Amino acid sequence: MASSAMMLISAPYTRAAALRTARCTLTFVAVGAVLGGCSGTAALDPMATGSISAHPVAYASEPVPKGVAPEDWVAARKALAEALVDKEAAPSVPWENYPGATRGTVTPLGPTADAGGSGQCREFLMSFVKQSGEEWLQGEACRTKAGWKVDQARLLERS
């Protein structure tokens, strides 16, 4: 009786059934190879190398504020340029320097004001958060033909 039940369950071998089984097997193998291949790739190296300068040309004439790492200043300065685009709103713009493990925000303080002969200027507050603690930098940037130039910037002292 067991053998006759077995006969009813098993289907006769056909060429069409063999092709369906082969296509299904190949599909699973291909999907497994694609997904498995992605897990074995090396992570991207964040370190910049080569002949390209890490400092944007637009900021080359600005000195790095005393007490701020040059790499941190480059990352924070990009966020400052983004934060100063809007004339009235004061949204904070986050920034991060992955190799230096430093992050922070840039917040414009108030609307753009006319500063007489030096054009339109705007004050800002910038944070630098590191594993060792945090620091705050206050400054003023003025609009020039090339963009925003930081005229004054100093780290605030803790009281």
C-alpha positions in Angstrom: 0.0 0.0 0.0 2.9 2.4 0.8 4.4 1.8 -2.6 1.2 2.6 -4.4 0.8 5.8 -2.4 4.3 6.7 -3.4 3.4 6.1 -7.0 0.5 8.6 -6.8 2.6 11.3 -5.3 5.6 11.1 -7.6 5.0 12.6 -11.0 6.5 11.0 -14.1 9.7 12.6 -15.4 9.2 15.0 -18.3 11.5 17.3 -20.1 9.4 20.4 -19.2 9.5 19.6 -15.5 13.3 19.3 -15.7 13.7 22.7 -17.4 11.5 24.4 -14.8 13.6 22.9 -12.0 16.8 24.0 -13.7 15.6 27.6 -14.2 14.5 27.8 -10.6 17.8 26.5 -9.4 19.8 28.9 -11.6 17.7 31.8 -10.4 18.4 31.0 -6.7 22.1 30.6 -7.5 22.3 33.9 -9.4 20.5 35.8 -6.6 22.7 34.2 -4.0 25.8 35.2 -6.0 24.7 38.8 -6.4 23.8 39.2 -2.7 26.9 37.3 -1.5 29.2 39.4 -3.7 28.1 42.7 -2.1 29.0 41.5 1.4 32.6 40.8 0.5 33.6 44.2 -0.8 36.0 46.4 1.1 34.8 49.6 2.8 35.5 52.9 1.2 38.6 54.6 2.5 37.6 58.2 3.7 41.2 59.5 3.6 41.8 61.9 0.8 45.0 61.3 -1.2 46.4 62.6 -4.5 47.0 66.1 -5.8 43.6 67.6 -5.0 43.7 70.1 -2.2 41.6 69.4 0.8 40.9 73.2 1.2 38.3 74.7 -1.2 39.9 77.5 -3.2 37.2 80.0 -2.1 38.3 79.6 1.5 42.1 79.6 0.9 42.4 83.3 1.7 40.7 82.9 5.1 42.8 82.0 8.1 41.7 79.1 10.2 40.5 80.4 13.5 42.9 79.9 16.4 42.2 76.6 18.3 40.3 74.9 15.3 41.8 72.1 13.4 42.2 72.9 9.7 40.3 69.8 8.6 37.4 70.6 11.0 37.3 74.2 9.6 36.9 73.0 6.0 33.9 70.8 6.9 32.3 73.4 9.2 33.0 76.2 6.6 31.0 74.3 3.9 28.1 74.1 6.3 28.4 77.8 7.1 28.2 78.6 3.4 25.0 76.6 3.2 23.5 78.1 6.3 24.1 81.7 5.1 22.2 81.2 1.8 18.8 82.2 3.4 18.6 85.8 4.3 16.0 85.7 7.1 15.6 82.2 8.5 18.2 80.8 10.9 18.2 77.1 10.5 21.1 75.1 12.0 23.1 73.2 9.4 24.9 70.1 10.6 28.5 69.2 9.6 30.9 66.3 10.2 34.6 65.6 9.7 34.7 61.8 9.6 38.5 61.4 9.8 38.8 63.8 12.7 35.8 62.4 14.5 34.4 65.9 14.9 30.9 67.1 14.2 28.7 70.1 15.0 26.2 72.6 13.7 26.3 76.1 12.2 23.5 78.6 13.1 23.2 82.0 11.6 22.3 84.6 14.3 19.7 87.0 12.9 19.1 88.3 9.5 21.7 89.7 7.1 22.6 93.3 8.0 24.2 96.0 6.0 27.6 96.7 7.4 28.4 99.9 5.5 31.5 99.7 3.4 32.1 96.0 4.0 28.7 95.0 2.4 26.2 92.7 4.0 27.3 90.7 7.0 25.8 88.1 9.3 26.8 86.7 12.7 26.9 83.0 13.3 27.5 80.4 16.0 29.4 77.2 15.2 29.7 74.1 17.5 32.6 71.6 17.5 31.7 68.4 19.2 34.6 66.0 19.9 35.1 63.0 22.1 36.9 65.2 24.6 34.1 67.7 24.8 32.6 70.6 22.9 33.6 74.1 21.9 31.7 77.0 20.4 33.0 79.5 17.9 31.3 82.8 17.3 31.9 84.9 14.2 30.8 87.2 11.5 30.8 86.5 7.7 30.4 89.2 5.1 29.2 88.8 1.5 31.8 89.4 -1.2 31.8 88.8 -5.0 33.2 85.3 -4.4 30.7 84.4 -1.7 30.8 84.7 2.1 34.1 85.6 3.8 34.6 85.1 7.5 36.0 88.3 8.8 35.9 87.6 12.5 35.8 84.3 14.4 36.9 83.3 17.9 36.4 80.3 20.2 34.2 81.2 23.1 35.7 80.6 26.6 33.9 78.7 29.3 33.0 80.7 32.3 
